[in-house]
Amino acid sequence: MEPLKAAFAMTGNPVLIVIDALDECEHGGDTILKIFADSITSFPRLKLFITTRPEYHIRIVLDRCHHFKRFHLQDIDKSVVQSDIRLYLDFHLSKEKVRRQLPYLAYAWEPAEEDMRVLVGICGTLFILASTAVRFILDSKQPNPAGHLSRLLKGVSRQDFSGSKYTTAMDSFYSQVLRSAVPDHDPDDWFVCYQMVVGTIIALQYPLTCRALSTFVEHDIQCALSHLHSLIPPTGQDLTFRIYHQSFPDFVTSPSRCEKGFLIDLPKGHLHLGKRCLTIMNFHLQPNICKLDSSDRFQDNRDRHLTQDLISQELAYASTHWATHLAQASKLDGDAEQLLDRFADKHLLAWLEVLSNIRQVDTAYSSLDVVSKLLVSHCPLR
């Protein structure tokens, strides 16, 4: 709040602060909100605009604050939202846009009016369903928009959602997209691949390039995700797969919402990632990994030009987040204990050196603290 006081002293104008998706703040979102809630009356010219899902820790703070107005998106008149969704779908599924998105399609295509009305009804008031539908219908890996739309409409009926929660529509929609991704040939192998690849992507602390991701996954990434680009699209020339919307991980990690074959065991994914991080560090860590001479070792890290070959993306990720993944696993197994023993015995100093070079040394204490507590709880002295 101190910088705000200085800002108000310099201007007589109102100040608007916008915080979008406060619920996606991994730690401290409620703390930020509480600071503003406690201080807002001292700044009569300050306006705060916040968008968030109504998570419990955020509601607790807001329920104690009386200086705000709350507005729920679901309170917008449904006809207004559906009119906007229809406009969105008309634009993205027009003949011109389809031709641009699918240049090698052998015929001009646009959805029939009745199909469009049904699709708008399925989307309800959820733009995430409309945008996911567009991605699914215009999948360039399988240029068959008529077939994709038909499959979507047959698998999801708008009658299913009358009087239902919005998650009912979303769950049915996501289930249909996932079912459509299952190949006719070797579906069992695909499910194993899907579990590993999607589970890893969801558990990652931040997206990795396909090349770096392949060091954490022992399966064909492209095969698992080739028909899931509407949910996990690749971006950039380096093919970084990113979750399109948080509602998808929420769905596939919920046993009460997602059918068994597609359900992701998130603690299991974290354990796998934690062990892969330890394996990568045990293999790649070595003293003076950046080949610095004696004078370079005393330079500020900001002056160093480290190359990808010396500290790869996967080693940087593993060195920073191995403890985070182990902490979120349901339990450690024997392999994890052996990997930890080797890491602690042979690579601690080299690990600290890497953290210093990538300017993440502040994570060292918390990592060791987390894992020491984890070992005490899972591996009591015998």
C-alpha positions as CSV (number, residue, x, y, z in Angstrom):
1,M,0.0,0.0,0.0
2,E,3.0,2.3,0.4
3,P,3.5,2.7,-3.4
4,L,-0.2,3.5,-3.7
5,K,0.1,6.3,-1.1
6,A,2.9,7.8,-3.2
7,A,0.8,7.5,-6.4
8,F,-2.1,9.2,-4.9
9,A,0.1,12.0,-3.6
10,M,1.2,12.7,-7.2
11,T,-2.2,12.7,-8.9
12,G,-5.7,13.9,-8.1
13,N,-7.3,11.5,-10.5
14,P,-9.1,8.3,-9.5
15,V,-7.0,5.1,-9.8
16,L,-8.4,1.8,-11.0
17,I,-6.6,-1.5,-10.3
18,V,-7.8,-4.5,-12.2
19,I,-6.9,-8.1,-11.0
20,D,-8.0,-10.7,-13.5
21,A,-8.5,-14.4,-12.4
22,L,-7.4,-13.9,-8.8
23,D,-8.3,-17.6,-8.1
24,E,-5.4,-18.6,-10.4
25,C,-2.9,-17.1,-8.0
26,E,-1.3,-20.2,-6.6
27,H,-0.4,-18.7,-3.2
28,G,-1.4,-15.5,-1.5
29,G,-4.4,-14.5,-3.5
30,D,-6.5,-14.2,-0.4
31,T,-3.6,-12.3,1.3
32,I,-3.6,-9.7,-1.5
33,L,-7.3,-9.4,-1.3
34,K,-7.3,-8.9,2.5
35,I,-4.7,-6.1,2.2
36,F,-6.9,-4.2,-0.1
37,A,-10.1,-5.0,1.9
38,D,-8.4,-3.6,5.1
39,S,-7.1,-0.5,3.4
40,I,-9.6,0.4,0.8
41,T,-11.4,3.0,3.0
42,S,-8.2,4.9,3.4
43,F,-8.1,5.5,-0.4
44,P,-11.5,7.1,-1.4
45,R,-10.3,7.6,-5.0
46,L,-9.1,4.0,-5.4
47,K,-11.4,1.5,-7.3
48,L,-10.6,-2.2,-7.4
49,F,-12.0,-4.5,-10.1
50,I,-11.5,-8.2,-9.5
51,T,-12.5,-11.3,-11.5
52,T,-12.3,-14.6,-9.8
53,R,-14.0,-17.9,-9.4
54,P,-15.7,-18.1,-6.0
55,E,-13.1,-20.3,-4.3
56,Y,-13.5,-20.8,-0.5
57,H,-10.4,-18.9,0.6
58,I,-11.5,-15.9,-1.5
59,R,-15.1,-16.0,-0.3
60,I,-13.9,-16.0,3.3
61,V,-12.2,-12.6,2.8
62,L,-15.0,-11.1,0.8
63,D,-17.6,-12.2,3.4
64,R,-15.8,-10.0,6.0
65,C,-15.6,-7.0,3.7
66,H,-18.5,-4.6,3.3
67,H,-17.0,-2.2,0.8
68,F,-17.6,-4.0,-2.4
69,K,-20.4,-5.0,-4.9
70,R,-20.5,-8.5,-6.1
71,F,-21.7,-9.5,-9.5
72,H,-22.2,-13.1,-10.7
73,L,-21.7,-13.9,-14.4
74,Q,-24.6,-16.2,-14.3
75,D,-26.8,-13.3,-13.5
76,I,-26.4,-11.9,-17.0
77,D,-29.6,-12.6,-19.0
78,K,-29.1,-15.8,-20.8
79,S,-30.5,-14.4,-24.1
80,V,-27.8,-11.7,-24.1
81,V,-25.0,-14.3,-23.6
82,Q,-26.4,-16.7,-26.2
83,S,-26.7,-13.8,-28.7
84,D,-22.9,-13.1,-28.2
85,I,-22.1,-16.8,-28.5
86,R,-24.1,-17.1,-31.7
87,L,-22.2,-14.1,-33.1
88,Y,-18.9,-15.8,-32.1
89,L,-19.9,-19.1,-33.7
90,D,-21.2,-17.4,-36.9
91,F,-17.9,-15.7,-37.3
92,H,-15.5,-18.6,-36.6
93,L,-17.6,-21.2,-38.5
94,S,-18.3,-19.0,-41.6
95,K,-17.2,-20.3,-45.0
96,E,-14.4,-17.8,-45.2
97,K,-12.9,-18.6,-41.8
98,V,-13.3,-22.4,-42.4
99,R,-11.5,-22.0,-45.7
100,R,-8.6,-20.1,-44.0
101,Q,-8.4,-22.6,-41.1
102,L,-8.6,-25.7,-43.3
103,P,-7.1,-24.6,-46.7
104,Y,-6.8,-28.2,-47.9
105,L,-10.5,-29.1,-47.4
106,A,-11.9,-30.3,-50.6
107,Y,-15.3,-28.6,-50.3
108,A,-16.7,-25.3,-49.0
109,W,-18.4,-25.9,-45.7
110,E,-20.5,-24.1,-43.0
111,P,-22.9,-25.6,-40.5
112,A,-26.6,-25.8,-41.2
113,E,-28.9,-23.4,-39.4
114,E,-30.5,-26.1,-37.3
115,D,-27.1,-27.5,-36.3
116,M,-26.0,-24.0,-35.3
117,R,-29.1,-23.5,-33.1
118,V,-28.4,-26.8,-31.3
119,L,-24.8,-25.9,-30.8
120,V,-25.7,-22.6,-29.3
121,G,-28.1,-24.4,-27.0
122,I,-25.4,-26.8,-25.9
123,C,-23.0,-24.0,-25.1
124,G,-25.6,-22.3,-22.9
125,T,-23.9,-19.3,-21.3
126,L,-20.4,-20.8,-21.3
127,F,-18.0,-19.2,-23.8
128,I,-15.4,-21.9,-23.0
129,L,-17.7,-24.5,-24.6
130,A,-18.1,-22.4,-27.7
131,S,-14.4,-21.8,-28.2
132,T,-13.6,-25.5,-27.5
133,A,-16.3,-26.5,-30.0
134,V,-14.7,-24.3,-32.6
135,R,-11.3,-25.8,-32.0
136,F,-12.7,-29.3,-32.1
137,I,-14.7,-28.8,-35.3
138,L,-11.9,-27.1,-37.1
139,D,-9.2,-29.6,-36.1
140,S,-6.5,-29.3,-38.8
141,K,-5.1,-32.7,-37.9
142,Q,-8.4,-34.3,-39.1
143,P,-10.0,-31.8,-41.6
144,N,-13.6,-33.1,-41.4
145,P,-15.7,-30.2,-39.9
146,A,-19.0,-31.8,-40.8
147,G,-18.1,-35.1,-39.2
148,H,-16.7,-33.4,-36.1
149,L,-19.8,-31.3,-35.7
150,S,-22.1,-34.3,-36.2
151,R,-20.2,-36.3,-33.6
152,L,-20.3,-33.5,-31.1
153,L,-24.0,-32.9,-31.5
154,K,-24.9,-36.6,-31.3
155,G,-22.7,-37.1,-28.2
156,V,-24.0,-34.0,-26.3
157,S,-27.7,-33.1,-26.1
158,R,-28.9,-29.7,-24.9
159,Q,-31.9,-31.4,-23.3
160,D,-29.4,-33.0,-20.9
161,F,-28.7,-29.6,-19.3
162,S,-32.2,-28.2,-18.5
163,G,-32.1,-27.1,-14.9
164,S,-28.5,-28.5,-14.5
165,K,-25.4,-26.9,-13.1
166,Y,-23.0,-25.5,-15.6
167,T,-20.5,-28.3,-14.8
168,T,-23.0,-30.8,-16.2
169,A,-22.8,-29.3,-19.6
170,M,-19.1,-28.9,-19.4
171,D,-18.5,-32.5,-18.3
172,S,-20.7,-33.9,-21.0
173,F,-18.9,-31.7,-23.6
174,Y,-15.4,-32.7,-22.4
175,S,-16.3,-36.4,-22.2
176,Q,-17.4,-36.3,-25.8
177,V,-14.2,-34.7,-27.0
178,L,-12.2,-37.2,-25.1
179,R,-14.2,-40.2,-26.5
180,S,-13.6,-38.8,-30.0
181,A,-9.9,-38.9,-29.4
182,V,-9.7,-42.6,-28.7
183,P,-8.4,-44.5,-31.8
184,D,-10.0,-47.6,-33.2
185,H,-6.6,-49.3,-33.4
186,D,-5.0,-50.2,-30.0
187,P,-7.2,-48.2,-27.7
188,D,-5.7,-49.8,-24.6
189,D,-2.2,-48.5,-25.6
190,W,-3.6,-45.1,-26.2
191,F,-5.2,-44.9,-22.8
192,V,-1.9,-45.7,-21.2
193,C,-0.2,-43.1,-23.3
194,Y,-3.0,-40.6,-22.5
195,Q,-2.7,-41.1,-18.8
196,M,1.0,-40.5,-18.7
197,V,1.1,-37.5,-21.1
198,V,-1.9,-35.6,-20.0
199,G,-1.2,-36.4,-16.3
200,T,2.3,-35.0,-16.7
201,I,1.1,-31.8,-18.5
202,I,-1.5,-31.2,-15.8
203,A,1.0,-31.7,-13.0
204,L,3.7,-29.5,-14.5
205,Q,4.3,-26.2,-12.7
206,Y,4.6,-24.4,-16.1
207,P,4.4,-25.6,-19.7
208,L,7.5,-27.1,-21.3
209,T,8.4,-27.5,-25.0
210,C,7.7,-30.8,-26.6
211,R,11.4,-31.6,-26.6
212,A,11.8,-30.9,-22.9
213,L,8.5,-32.6,-22.1
214,S,9.7,-35.8,-23.8
215,T,12.4,-36.2,-21.2
216,F,9.7,-36.5,-18.5
217,V,7.4,-38.8,-20.5
218,E,8.3,-42.2,-21.8
219,H,5.4,-42.2,-24.3
220,D,4.6,-40.7,-27.7
221,I,3.4,-37.2,-26.9
222,Q,2.1,-36.4,-30.4
223,C,0.2,-39.7,-30.6
224,A,-1.5,-39.0,-27.2
225,L,-2.5,-35.4,-28.0
226,S,-3.0,-35.5,-31.8
227,H,-6.8,-35.5,-31.4
228,L,-6.9,-33.3,-28.3
229,H,-5.7,-30.0,-29.7
230,S,-9.1,-28.4,-28.8
231,L,-8.2,-29.0,-25.2
232,I,-4.4,-29.0,-25.1
233,P,-3.3,-27.0,-28.2
234,P,0.4,-26.7,-29.2
235,T,1.8,-23.2,-29.4
236,G,4.9,-21.8,-31.1
237,Q,7.4,-23.3,-33.3
238,D,8.8,-25.4,-30.4
239,L,5.4,-27.0,-29.9
240,T,4.6,-26.1,-26.3
241,F,1.5,-27.9,-25.2
242,R,-0.7,-25.7,-22.9
243,I,-3.9,-26.5,-21.1
244,Y,-6.5,-24.4,-22.9
245,H,-8.7,-23.7,-19.8
246,Q,-8.5,-24.6,-16.1
247,S,-11.9,-26.2,-16.3
248,F,-10.4,-29.2,-18.2
249,P,-7.9,-30.2,-15.4
250,D,-10.7,-29.7,-12.9
251,F,-12.8,-32.1,-14.8
252,V,-10.3,-34.9,-15.5
253,T,-9.0,-35.0,-12.0
254,S,-12.4,-35.2,-10.4
255,P,-13.6,-38.9,-9.7
256,S,-17.2,-37.7,-9.3
257,R,-17.2,-36.0,-12.7
258,C,-14.8,-37.9,-15.1
259,E,-15.3,-41.5,-16.2
260,K,-12.7,-43.9,-15.1
261,G,-10.7,-44.3,-18.4
262,F,-10.0,-40.6,-18.7
263,L,-9.6,-39.9,-15.0
264,I,-6.2,-38.5,-14.1
265,D,-4.6,-39.6,-10.8
266,L,-2.9,-36.3,-10.0
267,P,-0.8,-37.5,-7.0
268,K,0.5,-40.3,-9.1
269,G,1.4,-37.8,-11.8
270,H,3.3,-35.7,-9.3
271,L,5.2,-38.8,-8.0
272,H,6.2,-39.7,-11.5
273,L,7.4,-36.2,-12.2
274,G,9.3,-36.0,-8.9
275,K,11.1,-39.2,-9.7
276,R,11.9,-38.1,-13.3
277,C,13.2,-34.8,-11.9
278,L,15.6,-36.7,-9.6
279,T,16.6,-39.0,-12.4
280,I,17.4,-36.1,-14.7
281,M,19.4,-34.3,-11.9
282,N,21.3,-37.5,-11.0
283,F,22.3,-38.0,-14.6
284,H,23.2,-34.5,-15.6
285,L,24.4,-32.6,-12.5
286,Q,28.1,-32.2,-12.3
287,P,30.5,-29.8,-10.6
288,N,31.1,-26.6,-12.6
289,I,28.5,-27.5,-15.2
290,C,28.8,-24.2,-17.0
291,K,32.6,-24.7,-17.5
292,L,33.4,-21.4,-15.8
293,D,37.1,-20.5,-15.1
294,S,38.2,-19.2,-11.8
295,S,37.5,-15.5,-12.6
296,D,34.0,-16.2,-14.1
297,R,32.9,-17.8,-10.8
298,F,32.9,-14.4,-9.1
299,Q,30.9,-12.6,-11.7
300,D,27.3,-11.5,-11.1
301,N,25.0,-14.2,-12.6
302,R,23.3,-11.5,-14.7
303,D,26.5,-11.1,-16.7
304,R,26.7,-14.7,-17.7
305,H,25.4,-16.0,-21.0
306,L,24.5,-19.5,-20.3
307,T,23.7,-21.7,-23.3
308,Q,20.8,-24.2,-23.6
309,D,23.4,-27.0,-24.0
310,L,24.9,-26.3,-20.5
311,I,21.8,-26.0,-18.5
312,S,18.9,-27.5,-20.5
313,Q,15.3,-26.5,-19.9
314,E,14.5,-29.9,-18.4
315,L,17.5,-29.7,-16.0
316,A,16.5,-26.2,-14.9
317,Y,12.9,-27.3,-14.4
318,A,13.9,-30.5,-12.5
319,S,16.3,-28.5,-10.2
320,T,13.6,-26.0,-9.3
321,H,10.5,-28.2,-8.9
322,W,11.5,-31.7,-7.9
323,A,10.5,-31.1,-4.3
324,T,7.2,-29.5,-5.2
325,H,6.2,-32.7,-7.1
326,L,7.3,-35.1,-4.3
327,A,5.4,-33.0,-1.8
328,Q,2.1,-33.3,-3.8
329,A,2.5,-37.1,-4.3
330,S,0.3,-39.2,-2.0
331,K,3.3,-41.2,-0.8
332,L,6.9,-42.0,-1.7
333,D,7.9,-45.4,-3.1
334,G,11.1,-47.3,-2.9
335,D,12.4,-45.9,-6.2
336,A,11.8,-42.3,-5.0
337,E,13.8,-43.0,-1.8
338,Q,16.7,-44.5,-3.7
339,L,16.8,-41.5,-6.1
340,L,16.7,-39.1,-3.1
341,D,19.5,-41.0,-1.4
342,R,21.8,-40.8,-4.5
343,F,20.9,-37.1,-5.0
344,A,21.7,-36.2,-1.4
345,D,24.9,-38.2,-1.4
346,K,26.4,-37.0,-4.7
347,H,24.8,-34.0,-6.2
348,L,23.7,-31.4,-3.6
349,L,26.5,-28.9,-4.3
350,A,26.1,-29.2,-8.1
351,W,22.4,-28.7,-7.6
352,L,23.0,-25.5,-5.6
353,E,25.4,-24.3,-8.4
354,V,22.7,-24.8,-11.1
355,L,20.1,-23.0,-9.0
356,S,22.6,-20.1,-8.6
357,N,23.2,-20.0,-12.3
358,I,19.5,-19.9,-13.2
359,R,18.9,-17.5,-10.4
360,Q,16.6,-19.8,-8.4
361,V,18.8,-20.4,-5.4
362,D,16.0,-19.0,-3.1
363,T,14.1,-22.2,-3.7
364,A,16.8,-24.4,-2.2
365,Y,15.8,-24.0,1.5
366,S,12.1,-24.6,0.9
367,S,12.9,-27.6,-1.3
368,L,15.0,-29.2,1.4
369,D,12.6,-28.3,4.2
370,V,9.7,-29.8,2.3
371,V,11.5,-33.1,1.5
372,S,12.9,-33.5,5.0
373,K,9.4,-33.3,6.5
374,L,8.2,-35.6,3.8
375,L,10.8,-38.2,4.6
376,V,10.0,-38.0,8.3
377,S,6.3,-38.7,7.6
378,H,6.8,-41.4,5.0
379,C,10.0,-43.0,6.2
380,P,10.1,-42.9,10.0
381,L,13.3,-44.1,11.7
382,R,13.3,-47.8,12.0
